[in-house]
Amino acid sequence: MLILSEEPRFIKDVKNFHERIKNVSDDVEKAQCNGLLEKLLDVVKKLDEVHANLAFDAKAMSQATDQRNDIAVVRKTLDKRLKDLKC
């Protein structure tokens, strides 16, 4: 079973985001970026739970699609914000 939060690529991306956020000098922006990262981690955790239920629940498949879309949106938003801040 896929557990996204334990995948090496995801772990590497999270570490990368943490390092980039450390370079944000504005405290308000840093807090917002940390909030987005926490949201990303929360959505991934929810997707992991959905994956665990796929074998038992037919509705879980549509939830998985929604969660994957949420992950993409949050990840892109965080990456864009950090790029705008040149971090």
PDB file of N, CA, C and O in Angstrom:
ATOM      1  N   MET A   1       0.845  -1.179   0.000  1.00  0.00           N
ATOM      2  CA  MET A   1       0.000   0.000   0.000  1.00  0.00           C
ATOM      3  C   MET A   1       0.892   1.245   0.000  1.00  0.00           C
ATOM      4  O   MET A   1       1.909   1.308   0.691  1.00  0.00           O
ATOM      5  N   LEU A   2       0.484   2.209  -0.782  1.00  0.00           N
ATOM      6  CA  LEU A   2       1.215   3.472  -0.880  1.00  0.00           C
ATOM      7  C   LEU A   2       0.958   4.339   0.343  1.00  0.00           C
ATOM      8  O   LEU A   2      -0.189   4.606   0.701  1.00  0.00           O
ATOM      9  N   ILE A   3       2.038   4.775   0.978  1.00  0.00           N
ATOM     10  CA  ILE A   3       1.952   5.734   2.076  1.00  0.00           C
ATOM     11  C   ILE A   3       2.805   6.920   1.650  1.00  0.00           C
ATOM     12  O   ILE A   3       4.025   6.927   1.816  1.00  0.00           O
ATOM     13  N   LEU A   4       2.129   7.919   1.099  1.00  0.00           N
ATOM     14  CA  LEU A   4       2.824   9.057   0.507  1.00  0.00           C
ATOM     15  C   LEU A   4       3.727   9.777   1.501  1.00  0.00           C
ATOM     16  O   LEU A   4       4.822  10.211   1.142  1.00  0.00           O
ATOM     17  N   SER A   5       3.286   9.905   2.726  1.00  0.00           N
ATOM     18  CA  SER A   5       4.074  10.635   3.720  1.00  0.00           C
ATOM     19  C   SER A   5       5.405   9.947   4.040  1.00  0.00           C
ATOM     20  O   SER A   5       6.292  10.562   4.631  1.00  0.00           O
ATOM     21  N   GLU A   6       5.549   8.680   3.654  1.00  0.00           N
ATOM     22  CA  GLU A   6       6.786   7.944   3.904  1.00  0.00           C
ATOM     23  C   GLU A   6       7.639   7.774   2.642  1.00  0.00           C
ATOM     24  O   GLU A   6       8.722   7.191   2.695  1.00  0.00           O
ATOM     25  N   GLU A   7       7.152   8.280   1.521  1.00  0.00           N
ATOM     26  CA  GLU A   7       7.896   8.162   0.269  1.00  0.00           C
ATOM     27  C   GLU A   7       9.132   9.061   0.299  1.00  0.00           C
ATOM     28  O   GLU A   7       9.035  10.226   0.686  1.00  0.00           O
ATOM     29  N   PRO A   8      10.291   8.535  -0.104  1.00  0.00           N
ATOM     30  CA  PRO A   8      11.528   9.328  -0.079  1.00  0.00           C
ATOM     31  C   PRO A   8      11.433  10.651  -0.837  1.00  0.00           C
ATOM     32  O   PRO A   8      11.974  11.659  -0.384  1.00  0.00           O
ATOM     33  N   ARG A   9      10.762  10.660  -1.969  1.00  0.00           N
ATOM     34  CA  ARG A   9      10.635  11.903  -2.746  1.00  0.00           C
ATOM     35  C   ARG A   9       9.845  12.957  -1.969  1.00  0.00           C
ATOM     36  O   ARG A   9      10.215  14.131  -1.953  1.00  0.00           O
ATOM     37  N   PHE A  10       8.757  12.532  -1.327  1.00  0.00           N
ATOM     38  CA  PHE A  10       7.957  13.467  -0.551  1.00  0.00           C
ATOM     39  C   PHE A  10       8.751  13.991   0.641  1.00  0.00           C
ATOM     40  O   PHE A  10       8.727  15.188   0.927  1.00  0.00           O
ATOM     41  N   ILE A  11       9.446  13.109   1.329  1.00  0.00           N
ATOM     42  CA  ILE A  11      10.258  13.514   2.478  1.00  0.00           C
ATOM     43  C   ILE A  11      11.319  14.515   2.039  1.00  0.00           C
ATOM     44  O   ILE A  11      11.575  15.498   2.735  1.00  0.00           O
ATOM     45  N   LYS A  12      11.931  14.271   0.894  1.00  0.00           N
ATOM     46  CA  LYS A  12      12.938  15.188   0.357  1.00  0.00           C
ATOM     47  C   LYS A  12      12.314  16.549   0.043  1.00  0.00           C
ATOM     48  O   LYS A  12      12.901  17.587   0.347  1.00  0.00           O
ATOM     49  N   ASP A  13      11.135  16.544  -0.560  1.00  0.00           N
ATOM     50  CA  ASP A  13      10.446  17.800  -0.878  1.00  0.00           C
ATOM     51  C   ASP A  13      10.108  18.593   0.385  1.00  0.00           C
ATOM     52  O   ASP A  13      10.258  19.814   0.410  1.00  0.00           O
ATOM     53  N   VAL A  14       9.656  17.904   1.425  1.00  0.00           N
ATOM     54  CA  VAL A  14       9.312  18.581   2.681  1.00  0.00           C
ATOM     55  C   VAL A  14      10.565  19.206   3.295  1.00  0.00           C
ATOM     56  O   VAL A  14      10.527  20.343   3.766  1.00  0.00           O
ATOM     57  N   LYS A  15      11.663  18.470   3.290  1.00  0.00           N
ATOM     58  CA  LYS A  15      12.921  19.024   3.813  1.00  0.00           C
ATOM     59  C   LYS A  15      13.342  20.246   3.001  1.00  0.00           C
ATOM     60  O   LYS A  15      13.820  21.236   3.554  1.00  0.00           O
ATOM     61  N   ASN A  16      13.162  20.165   1.690  1.00  0.00           N
ATOM     62  CA  ASN A  16      13.496  21.286   0.808  1.00  0.00           C
ATOM     63  C   ASN A  16      12.643  22.511   1.153  1.00  0.00           C
ATOM     64  O   ASN A  16      13.161  23.625   1.244  1.00  0.00           O
ATOM     65  N   PHE A  17      11.343  22.306   1.344  1.00  0.00           N
ATOM     66  CA  PHE A  17      10.465  23.414   1.724  1.00  0.00           C
ATOM     67  C   PHE A  17      10.903  24.010   3.065  1.00  0.00           C
ATOM     68  O   PHE A  17      10.932  25.230   3.223  1.00  0.00           O
ATOM     69  N   HIS A  18      11.244  23.147   4.030  1.00  0.00           N
ATOM     70  CA  HIS A  18      11.700  23.645   5.339  1.00  0.00           C
ATOM     71  C   HIS A  18      12.942  24.525   5.175  1.00  0.00           C
ATOM     72  O   HIS A  18      13.026  25.601   5.767  1.00  0.00           O
ATOM     73  N   GLU A  19      13.887  24.072   4.382  1.00  0.00           N
ATOM     74  CA  GLU A  19      15.116  24.840   4.166  1.00  0.00           C
ATOM     75  C   GLU A  19      14.817  26.179   3.490  1.00  0.00           C
ATOM     76  O   GLU A  19      15.383  27.207   3.862  1.00  0.00           O
ATOM     77  N   ARG A  20      13.946  26.164   2.517  1.00  0.00           N
ATOM     78  CA  ARG A  20      13.592  27.399   1.817  1.00  0.00           C
ATOM     79  C   ARG A  20      12.860  28.366   2.745  1.00  0.00           C
ATOM     80  O   ARG A  20      13.083  29.576   2.697  1.00  0.00           O
ATOM     81  N   ILE A  21      11.991  27.825   3.583  1.00  0.00           N
ATOM     82  CA  ILE A  21      11.237  28.670   4.510  1.00  0.00           C
ATOM     83  C   ILE A  21      12.172  29.311   5.531  1.00  0.00           C
ATOM     84  O   ILE A  21      11.945  30.446   5.949  1.00  0.00           O
ATOM     85  N   LYS A  22      13.215  28.599   5.933  1.00  0.00           N
ATOM     86  CA  LYS A  22      14.186  29.172   6.876  1.00  0.00           C
ATOM     87  C   LYS A  22      14.804  30.451   6.320  1.00  0.00           C
ATOM     88  O   LYS A  22      15.189  31.332   7.089  1.00  0.00           O
ATOM     89  N   ASN A  23      14.905  30.565   5.003  1.00  0.00           N
ATOM     90  CA  ASN A  23      15.530  31.718   4.365  1.00  0.00           C
ATOM     91  C   ASN A  23      14.594  32.912   4.196  1.00  0.00           C
ATOM     92  O   ASN A  23      15.022  33.969   3.734  1.00  0.00           O
ATOM     93  N   VAL A  24      13.332  32.757   4.562  1.00  0.00           N
ATOM     94  CA  VAL A  24      12.373  33.859   4.461  1.00  0.00           C
ATOM     95  C   VAL A  24      12.636  34.816   5.621  1.00  0.00           C
ATOM     96  O   VAL A  24      12.579  34.425   6.787  1.00  0.00           O
ATOM     97  N   SER A  25      12.923  36.066   5.291  1.00  0.00           N
ATOM     98  CA  SER A  25      13.273  37.033   6.343  1.00  0.00           C
ATOM     99  C   SER A  25      12.050  37.667   7.009  1.00  0.00           C
ATOM    100  O   SER A  25      12.096  37.998   8.194  1.00  0.00           O
ATOM    101  N   ASP A  26      10.978  37.837   6.273  1.00  0.00           N
ATOM    102  CA  ASP A  26       9.771  38.446   6.818  1.00  0.00           C
ATOM    103  C   ASP A  26       9.013  37.425   7.671  1.00  0.00           C
ATOM    104  O   ASP A  26       8.658  36.349   7.190  1.00  0.00           O
ATOM    105  N   ASP A  27       8.770  37.767   8.935  1.00  0.00           N
ATOM    106  CA  ASP A  27       8.127  36.826   9.853  1.00  0.00           C
ATOM    107  C   ASP A  27       6.699  36.476   9.445  1.00  0.00           C
ATOM    108  O   ASP A  27       6.265  35.339   9.626  1.00  0.00           O
ATOM    109  N   VAL A  28       5.971  37.439   8.899  1.00  0.00           N
ATOM    110  CA  VAL A  28       4.595  37.183   8.470  1.00  0.00           C
ATOM    111  C   VAL A  28       4.593  36.209   7.296  1.00  0.00           C
ATOM    112  O   VAL A  28       3.813  35.256   7.275  1.00  0.00           O
ATOM    113  N   GLU A  29       5.463  36.449   6.324  1.00  0.00           N
ATOM    114  CA  GLU A  29       5.561  35.549   5.172  1.00  0.00           C
ATOM    115  C   GLU A  29       6.017  34.160   5.604  1.00  0.00           C
ATOM    116  O   GLU A  29       5.516  33.150   5.111  1.00  0.00           O
ATOM    117  N   LYS A  30       6.970  34.121   6.528  1.00  0.00           N
ATOM    118  CA  LYS A  30       7.473  32.841   7.028  1.00  0.00           C
ATOM    119  C   LYS A  30       6.331  32.058   7.681  1.00  0.00           C
ATOM    120  O   LYS A  30       6.196  30.854   7.466  1.00  0.00           O
ATOM    121  N   ALA A  31       5.518  32.743   8.473  1.00  0.00           N
ATOM    122  CA  ALA A  31       4.386  32.092   9.142  1.00  0.00           C
ATOM    123  C   ALA A  31       3.378  31.570   8.113  1.00  0.00           C
ATOM    124  O   ALA A  31       2.840  30.474   8.267  1.00  0.00           O
ATOM    125  N   GLN A  32       3.129  32.354   7.073  1.00  0.00           N
ATOM    126  CA  GLN A  32       2.199  31.917   6.030  1.00  0.00           C
ATOM    127  C   GLN A  32       2.737  30.705   5.278  1.00  0.00           C
ATOM    128  O   GLN A  32       1.987  29.781   4.963  1.00  0.00           O
ATOM    129  N   CYS A  33       4.032  30.713   4.992  1.00  0.00           N
ATOM    130  CA  CYS A  33       4.649  29.568   4.311  1.00  0.00           C
ATOM    131  C   CYS A  33       4.609  28.326   5.195  1.00  0.00           C
ATOM    132  O   CYS A  33       4.325  27.227   4.720  1.00  0.00           O
ATOM    133  N   ASN A  34       4.896  28.508   6.483  1.00  0.00           N
ATOM    134  CA  ASN A  34       4.805  27.377   7.412  1.00  0.00           C
ATOM    135  C   ASN A  34       3.377  26.848   7.496  1.00  0.00           C
ATOM    136  O   ASN A  34       3.158  25.643   7.616  1.00  0.00           O
ATOM    137  N   GLY A  35       2.410  27.759   7.432  1.00  0.00           N
ATOM    138  CA  GLY A  35       1.008  27.343   7.431  1.00  0.00           C
ATOM    139  C   GLY A  35       0.667  26.521   6.205  1.00  0.00           C
ATOM    140  O   GLY A  35      -0.043  25.520   6.301  1.00  0.00           O
ATOM    141  N   LEU A  36       1.172  26.940   5.048  1.00  0.00           N
ATOM    142  CA  LEU A  36       0.945  26.175   3.823  1.00  0.00           C
ATOM    143  C   LEU A  36       1.612  24.802   3.901  1.00  0.00           C
ATOM    144  O   LEU A  36       1.043  23.804   3.459  1.00  0.00           O
ATOM    145  N   LEU A  37       2.807  24.757   4.460  1.00  0.00           N
ATOM    146  CA  LEU A  37       3.493  23.473   4.592  1.00  0.00           C
ATOM    147  C   LEU A  37       2.711  22.551   5.536  1.00  0.00           C
ATOM    148  O   LEU A  37       2.568  21.359   5.265  1.00  0.00           O
ATOM    149  N   GLU A  38       2.214  23.097   6.628  1.00  0.00           N
ATOM    150  CA  GLU A  38       1.402  22.292   7.547  1.00  0.00           C
ATOM    151  C   GLU A  38       0.131  21.795   6.850  1.00  0.00           C
ATOM    152  O   GLU A  38      -0.296  20.659   7.056  1.00  0.00           O
ATOM    153  N   LYS A  39      -0.459  22.649   6.035  1.00  0.00           N
ATOM    154  CA  LYS A  39      -1.656  22.246   5.287  1.00  0.00           C
ATOM    155  C   LYS A  39      -1.316  21.112   4.327  1.00  0.00           C
ATOM    156  O   LYS A  39      -2.083  20.159   4.193  1.00  0.00           O
ATOM    157  N   LEU A  40      -0.161  21.213   3.656  1.00  0.00           N
ATOM    158  CA  LEU A  40       0.277  20.158   2.745  1.00  0.00           C
ATOM    159  C   LEU A  40       0.437  18.843   3.507  1.00  0.00           C
ATOM    160  O   LEU A  40      -0.030  17.798   3.055  1.00  0.00           O
ATOM    161  N   LEU A  41       1.094  18.897   4.657  1.00  0.00           N
ATOM    162  CA  LEU A  41       1.295  17.680   5.450  1.00  0.00           C
ATOM    163  C   LEU A  41      -0.044  17.091   5.899  1.00  0.00           C
ATOM    164  O   LEU A  41      -0.210  15.871   5.935  1.00  0.00           O
ATOM    165  N   ASP A  42      -0.988  17.953   6.239  1.00  0.00           N
ATOM    166  CA  ASP A  42      -2.309  17.498   6.664  1.00  0.00           C
ATOM    167  C   ASP A  42      -3.057  16.825   5.516  1.00  0.00           C
ATOM    168  O   ASP A  42      -3.682  15.782   5.706  1.00  0.00           O
ATOM    169  N   VAL A  43      -2.995  17.418   4.333  1.00  0.00           N
ATOM    170  CA  VAL A  43      -3.689  16.838   3.182  1.00  0.00           C
ATOM    171  C   VAL A  43      -3.067  15.494   2.814  1.00  0.00           C
ATOM    172  O   VAL A  43      -3.783  14.553   2.474  1.00  0.00           O
ATOM    173  N   VAL A  44      -1.754  15.399   2.878  1.00  0.00           N
ATOM    174  CA  VAL A  44      -1.079  14.132   2.578  1.00  0.00           C
ATOM    175  C   VAL A  44      -1.481  13.073   3.601  1.00  0.00           C
ATOM    176  O   VAL A  44      -1.705  11.916   3.245  1.00  0.00           O
ATOM    177  N   LYS A  45      -1.571  13.462   4.851  1.00  0.00           N
ATOM    178  CA  LYS A  45      -1.998  12.521   5.884  1.00  0.00           C
ATOM    179  C   LYS A  45      -3.407  12.009   5.586  1.00  0.00           C
ATOM    180  O   LYS A  45      -3.685  10.819   5.732  1.00  0.00           O
ATOM    181  N   LYS A  46      -4.292  12.913   5.169  1.00  0.00           N
ATOM    182  CA  LYS A  46      -5.657  12.510   4.826  1.00  0.00           C
ATOM    183  C   LYS A  46      -5.666  11.571   3.630  1.00  0.00           C
ATOM    184  O   LYS A  46      -6.429  10.606   3.599  1.00  0.00           O
ATOM    185  N   LEU A  47      -4.808  11.856   2.633  1.00  0.00           N
ATOM    186  CA  LEU A  47      -4.730  10.978   1.466  1.00  0.00           C
ATOM    187  C   LEU A  47      -4.221   9.596   1.881  1.00  0.00           C
ATOM    188  O   LEU A  47      -4.717   8.584   1.386  1.00  0.00           O
ATOM    189  N   ASP A  48      -3.253   9.544   2.770  1.00  0.00           N
ATOM    190  CA  ASP A  48      -2.774   8.253   3.270  1.00  0.00           C
ATOM    191  C   ASP A  48      -3.915   7.465   3.913  1.00  0.00           C
ATOM    192  O   ASP A  48      -4.020   6.253   3.728  1.00  0.00           O
ATOM    193  N   GLU A  49      -4.763   8.156   4.664  1.00  0.00           N
ATOM    194  CA  GLU A  49      -5.912   7.495   5.292  1.00  0.00           C
ATOM    195  C   GLU A  49      -6.896   6.997   4.231  1.00  0.00           C
ATOM    196  O   GLU A  49      -7.447   5.905   4.361  1.00  0.00           O
ATOM    197  N   VAL A  50      -7.115   7.788   3.191  1.00  0.00           N
ATOM    198  CA  VAL A  50      -8.006   7.382   2.102  1.00  0.00           C
ATOM    199  C   VAL A  50      -7.441   6.152   1.402  1.00  0.00           C
ATOM    200  O   VAL A  50      -8.177   5.213   1.099  1.00  0.00           O
ATOM    201  N   HIS A  51      -6.130   6.157   1.145  1.00  0.00           N
ATOM    202  CA  HIS A  51      -5.507   4.995   0.503  1.00  0.00           C
ATOM    203  C   HIS A  51      -5.713   3.735   1.344  1.00  0.00           C
ATOM    204  O   HIS A  51      -5.951   2.654   0.806  1.00  0.00           O
ATOM    205  N   ALA A  52      -5.619   3.884   2.659  1.00  0.00           N
ATOM    206  CA  ALA A  52      -5.810   2.734   3.537  1.00  0.00           C
ATOM    207  C   ALA A  52      -7.228   2.181   3.442  1.00  0.00           C
ATOM    208  O   ALA A  52      -7.448   0.992   3.672  1.00  0.00           O
ATOM    209  N   ASN A  53      -8.187   3.036   3.105  1.00  0.00           N
ATOM    210  CA  ASN A  53      -9.589   2.625   3.030  1.00  0.00           C
ATOM    211  C   ASN A  53     -10.039   2.216   1.631  1.00  0.00           C
ATOM    212  O   ASN A  53     -11.176   1.774   1.466  1.00  0.00           O
ATOM    213  N   LEU A  54      -9.193   2.349   0.634  1.00  0.00           N
ATOM    214  CA  LEU A  54      -9.607   2.064  -0.740  1.00  0.00           C
ATOM    215  C   LEU A  54     -10.162   0.652  -0.912  1.00  0.00           C
ATOM    216  O   LEU A  54     -11.119   0.449  -1.659  1.00  0.00           O
ATOM    217  N   ALA A  55      -9.583  -0.300  -0.243  1.00  0.00           N
ATOM    218  CA  ALA A  55     -10.030  -1.686  -0.398  1.00  0.00           C
ATOM    219  C   ALA A  55     -11.405  -1.928   0.218  1.00  0.00           C
ATOM    220  O   ALA A  55     -12.084  -2.892  -0.134  1.00  0.00           O
ATOM    221  N   PHE A  56     -11.809  -1.065   1.128  1.00  0.00           N
ATOM    222  CA  PHE A  56     -13.046  -1.303   1.869  1.00  0.00           C
ATOM    223  C   PHE A  56     -14.181  -0.348   1.526  1.00  0.00           C
ATOM    224  O   PHE A  56     -15.328  -0.589   1.903  1.00  0.00           O
ATOM    225  N   ASP A  57     -13.874   0.732   0.815  1.00  0.00           N
ATOM    226  CA  ASP A  57     -14.869   1.785   0.619  1.00  0.00           C
ATOM    227  C   ASP A  57     -14.807   2.309  -0.814  1.00  0.00           C
ATOM    228  O   ASP A  57     -13.792   2.858  -1.242  1.00  0.00           O
ATOM    229  N   ALA A  58     -15.890   2.136  -1.540  1.00  0.00           N
ATOM    230  CA  ALA A  58     -15.928   2.572  -2.939  1.00  0.00           C
ATOM    231  C   ALA A  58     -15.859   4.090  -3.059  1.00  0.00           C
ATOM    232  O   ALA A  58     -15.325   4.596  -4.046  1.00  0.00           O
ATOM    233  N   LYS A  59     -16.385   4.833  -2.082  1.00  0.00           N
ATOM    234  CA  LYS A  59     -16.348   6.295  -2.122  1.00  0.00           C
ATOM    235  C   LYS A  59     -14.936   6.836  -1.953  1.00  0.00           C
ATOM    236  O   LYS A  59     -14.656   7.979  -2.313  1.00  0.00           O
ATOM    237  N   ALA A  60     -14.056   6.022  -1.411  1.00  0.00           N
ATOM    238  CA  ALA A  60     -12.695   6.480  -1.134  1.00  0.00           C
ATOM    239  C   ALA A  60     -11.966   6.884  -2.408  1.00  0.00           C
ATOM    240  O   ALA A  60     -11.094   7.752  -2.369  1.00  0.00           O
ATOM    241  N   MET A  61     -12.308   6.271  -3.532  1.00  0.00           N
ATOM    242  CA  MET A  61     -11.630   6.604  -4.788  1.00  0.00           C
ATOM    243  C   MET A  61     -11.860   8.065  -5.177  1.00  0.00           C
ATOM    244  O   MET A  61     -10.921   8.743  -5.593  1.00  0.00           O
ATOM    245  N   SER A  62     -13.080   8.553  -5.050  1.00  0.00           N
ATOM    246  CA  SER A  62     -13.336   9.959  -5.378  1.00  0.00           C
ATOM    247  C   SER A  62     -12.674  10.881  -4.362  1.00  0.00           C
ATOM    248  O   SER A  62     -12.225  11.971  -4.714  1.00  0.00           O
ATOM    249  N   GLN A  63     -12.611  10.453  -3.113  1.00  0.00           N
ATOM    250  CA  GLN A  63     -11.926  11.244  -2.095  1.00  0.00           C
ATOM    251  C   GLN A  63     -10.430  11.325  -2.401  1.00  0.00           C
ATOM    252  O   GLN A  63      -9.803  12.363  -2.187  1.00  0.00           O
ATOM    253  N   ALA A  64      -9.870  10.240  -2.895  1.00  0.00           N
ATOM    254  CA  ALA A  64      -8.441  10.218  -3.230  1.00  0.00           C
ATOM    255  C   ALA A  64      -8.145  11.228  -4.333  1.00  0.00           C
ATOM    256  O   ALA A  64      -7.130  11.923  -4.286  1.00  0.00           O
ATOM    257  N   THR A  65      -9.022  11.310  -5.316  1.00  0.00           N
ATOM    258  CA  THR A  65      -8.834  12.272  -6.400  1.00  0.00           C
ATOM    259  C   THR A  65      -8.865  13.695  -5.861  1.00  0.00           C
ATOM    260  O   THR A  65      -8.036  14.523  -6.236  1.00  0.00           O
ATOM    261  N   ASP A  66      -9.818  13.977  -4.985  1.00  0.00           N
ATOM    262  CA  ASP A  66      -9.921  15.306  -4.381  1.00  0.00           C
ATOM    263  C   ASP A  66      -8.664  15.625  -3.571  1.00  0.00           C
ATOM    264  O   ASP A  66      -8.137  16.735  -3.652  1.00  0.00           O
ATOM    265  N   GLN A  67      -8.194  14.673  -2.806  1.00  0.00           N
ATOM    266  CA  GLN A  67      -7.009  14.889  -1.978  1.00  0.00           C
ATOM    267  C   GLN A  67      -5.779  15.144  -2.847  1.00  0.00           C
ATOM    268  O   GLN A  67      -4.963  16.009  -2.529  1.00  0.00           O
ATOM    269  N   ARG A  68      -5.643  14.396  -3.940  1.00  0.00           N
ATOM    270  CA  ARG A  68      -4.495  14.603  -4.838  1.00  0.00           C
ATOM    271  C   ARG A  68      -4.546  15.999  -5.445  1.00  0.00           C
ATOM    272  O   ARG A  68      -3.512  16.656  -5.576  1.00  0.00           O
ATOM    273  N   ASN A  69      -5.724  16.453  -5.812  1.00  0.00           N
ATOM    274  CA  ASN A  69      -5.866  17.804  -6.350  1.00  0.00           C
ATOM    275  C   ASN A  69      -5.502  18.848  -5.293  1.00  0.00           C
ATOM    276  O   ASN A  69      -4.834  19.836  -5.598  1.00  0.00           O
ATOM    277  N   ASP A  70      -5.939  18.629  -4.061  1.00  0.00           N
ATOM    278  CA  ASP A  70      -5.608  19.556  -2.969  1.00  0.00           C
ATOM    279  C   ASP A  70      -4.097  19.616  -2.747  1.00  0.00           C
ATOM    280  O   ASP A  70      -3.537  20.690  -2.530  1.00  0.00           O
ATOM    281  N   ILE A  71      -3.445  18.458  -2.803  1.00  0.00           N
ATOM    282  CA  ILE A  71      -1.991  18.420  -2.630  1.00  0.00           C
ATOM    283  C   ILE A  71      -1.319  19.251  -3.702  1.00  0.00           C
ATOM    284  O   ILE A  71      -0.420  20.038  -3.407  1.00  0.00           O
ATOM    285  N   ALA A  72      -1.745  19.084  -4.945  1.00  0.00           N
ATOM    286  CA  ALA A  72      -1.137  19.827  -6.051  1.00  0.00           C
ATOM    287  C   ALA A  72      -1.322  21.332  -5.872  1.00  0.00           C
ATOM    288  O   ALA A  72      -0.389  22.105  -6.093  1.00  0.00           O
ATOM    289  N   VAL A  73      -2.513  21.745  -5.476  1.00  0.00           N
ATOM    290  CA  VAL A  73      -2.791  23.171  -5.306  1.00  0.00           C
ATOM    291  C   VAL A  73      -1.938  23.765  -4.184  1.00  0.00           C
ATOM    292  O   VAL A  73      -1.326  24.818  -4.366  1.00  0.00           O
ATOM    293  N   VAL A  74      -1.892  23.111  -3.049  1.00  0.00           N
ATOM    294  CA  VAL A  74      -1.128  23.633  -1.913  1.00  0.00           C
ATOM    295  C   VAL A  74       0.358  23.662  -2.245  1.00  0.00           C
ATOM    296  O   VAL A  74       1.050  24.635  -1.944  1.00  0.00           O
ATOM    297  N   ARG A  75       0.842  22.599  -2.862  1.00  0.00           N
ATOM    298  CA  ARG A  75       2.264  22.518  -3.208  1.00  0.00           C
ATOM    299  C   ARG A  75       2.649  23.643  -4.180  1.00  0.00           C
ATOM    300  O   ARG A  75       3.675  24.299  -4.003  1.00  0.00           O
ATOM    301  N   LYS A  76       1.823  23.855  -5.200  1.00  0.00           N
ATOM    302  CA  LYS A  76       2.108  24.918  -6.174  1.00  0.00           C
ATOM    303  C   LYS A  76       2.049  26.293  -5.521  1.00  0.00           C
ATOM    304  O   LYS A  76       2.873  27.158  -5.818  1.00  0.00           O
ATOM    305  N   THR A  77       1.082  26.499  -4.636  1.00  0.00           N
ATOM    306  CA  THR A  77       0.951  27.786  -3.950  1.00  0.00           C
ATOM    307  C   THR A  77       2.175  28.064  -3.091  1.00  0.00           C
ATOM    308  O   THR A  77       2.717  29.169  -3.113  1.00  0.00           O
ATOM    309  N   LEU A  78       2.611  27.061  -2.333  1.00  0.00           N
ATOM    310  CA  LEU A  78       3.786  27.221  -1.479  1.00  0.00           C
ATOM    311  C   LEU A  78       5.033  27.469  -2.321  1.00  0.00           C
ATOM    312  O   LEU A  78       5.824  28.360  -2.010  1.00  0.00           O
ATOM    313  N   ASP A  79       5.210  26.698  -3.372  1.00  0.00           N
ATOM    314  CA  ASP A  79       6.386  26.865  -4.227  1.00  0.00           C
ATOM    315  C   ASP A  79       6.401  28.245  -4.877  1.00  0.00           C
ATOM    316  O   ASP A  79       7.450  28.885  -4.942  1.00  0.00           O
ATOM    317  N   LYS A  80       5.252  28.707  -5.357  1.00  0.00           N
ATOM    318  CA  LYS A  80       5.179  30.030  -5.992  1.00  0.00           C
ATOM    319  C   LYS A  80       5.500  31.129  -4.979  1.00  0.00           C
ATOM    320  O   LYS A  80       6.239  32.063  -5.288  1.00  0.00           O
ATOM    321  N   ARG A  81       4.957  31.021  -3.796  1.00  0.00           N
ATOM    322  CA  ARG A  81       5.205  32.034  -2.768  1.00  0.00           C
ATOM    323  C   ARG A  81       6.704  32.084  -2.436  1.00  0.00           C
ATOM    324  O   ARG A  81       7.273  33.168  -2.311  1.00  0.00           O
ATOM    325  N   LEU A  82       7.332  30.935  -2.296  1.00  0.00           N
ATOM    326  CA  LEU A  82       8.765  30.905  -1.987  1.00  0.00           C
ATOM    327  C   LEU A  82       9.592  31.441  -3.151  1.00  0.00           C
ATOM    328  O   LEU A  82      10.602  32.113  -2.940  1.00  0.00           O
ATOM    329  N   LYS A  83       9.167  31.147  -4.373  1.00  0.00           N
ATOM    330  CA  LYS A  83       9.884  31.700  -5.537  1.00  0.00           C
ATOM    331  C   LYS A  83       9.726  33.216  -5.581  1.00  0.00           C
ATOM    332  O   LYS A  83      10.682  33.932  -5.877  1.00  0.00           O
ATOM    333  N   ASP A  84       8.539  33.701  -5.292  1.00  0.00           N
ATOM    334  CA  ASP A  84       8.308  35.153  -5.268  1.00  0.00           C
ATOM    335  C   ASP A  84       9.167  35.828  -4.211  1.00  0.00           C
ATOM    336  O   ASP A  84       9.597  36.969  -4.380  1.00  0.00           O
ATOM    337  N   LEU A  85       9.413  35.112  -3.118  1.00  0.00           N
ATOM    338  CA  LEU A  85      10.261  35.651  -2.046  1.00  0.00           C
ATOM    339  C   LEU A  85      11.747  35.377  -2.302  1.00  0.00           C
ATOM    340  O   LEU A  85      12.611  35.723  -1.495  1.00  0.00           O
ATOM    341  N   LYS A  86      12.016  34.746  -3.449  1.00  0.00           N
ATOM    342  CA  LYS A  86      13.383  34.391  -3.855  1.00  0.00           C
ATOM    343  C   LYS A  86      14.054  33.472  -2.847  1.00  0.00           C
ATOM    344  O   LYS A  86      15.222  33.650  -2.503  1.00  0.00           O
ATOM    345  N   CYS A  87      13.300  32.493  -2.381  1.00  0.00           N
ATOM    346  CA  CYS A  87      13.819  31.503  -1.422  1.00  0.00           C
ATOM    347  C   CYS A  87      13.715  30.111  -2.025  1.00  0.00           C
ATOM    348  O   CYS A  87      14.096  29.131  -1.384  1.00  0.00           O
TER     349      CYS A  87
END
